[in-house]
Amino acid sequence: MNIFSKLPNAKKGEVFQTILRNKNISIERITSQGQSTPKGKWLSGKTDEWVILLEGKSKLMFKDKSITLKKGDYVFIPANTNHRVEWTDKRQKSVWLAVHMKR
């Protein structure tokens, strides 16, 4: 398998595809193109999340800081941390690899 093979069309919405899942870990490929978290909404997961942007550009917002991501950048988001996607590149697909881990 190749992480970049058969990338879905993401212009109408982000596409989440599970690559591996067991009782403690979940790995997914996320494809986005121009999406953002709705204004005023915050995301907060029940698991720790490590995410790497493999292709594209994006900006993540946290309560106390923002991070602009480019190809190869990664970030660790502890469980129950409020965050949001401010934007993803509209001109090209952004391909993410997200690893969700239970404590």
Secondary structure by P-SEA (a helix, b strand, c coil): ccccccccccccbbbbbbccccccbbbbbbbbccccccccbbbbbcbbbbbbbcccccccccccbbbbbcccbbbbbcccbbbbbccccccbbbbbbbbbbcc
